[in-house]
Amino acid sequence: MAPAFAQAAHVLEPSMRLIKLNSQEEPDVAGRLGIQGIPTMLLFANGRKVARISGAMNAAAIVFWAQKHAGHAGGTRMTIPMIERRGERSQCDDANF
């Protein structure tokens, strides 16, 4: 899913910031977010979670999902972290929460 996430990032940024979190390297963060399945995507607006989805998706599905839920965020800048396992890397920038 990492290549699809990178492709979606090119479409959605800069209005949405897509970041990745490796659940094996950051288990405490993954636990606080209630991550149970990999991959999982969460949509945050103003520090508040507004949407969540688990399971692999292609780039078009990621873009559709993000844009569909963007209306619930009131037009603010949003962040979509993808929670991944070790070894699943893409061209997206990695970031810590």
PyMOL commands that set and color helices and strands:
alter all, ss='L'
color gray80, all
select helices_A, chain A and resi 2-12+27-32+59-73
alter helices_A, ss='H'
color red, helices_A
select strands_A, chain A and resi 16-22+40-45+48-54+78-84
alter strands_A, ss='S'
color yellow, strands_A
deselect
rebuild
show_as cartoon
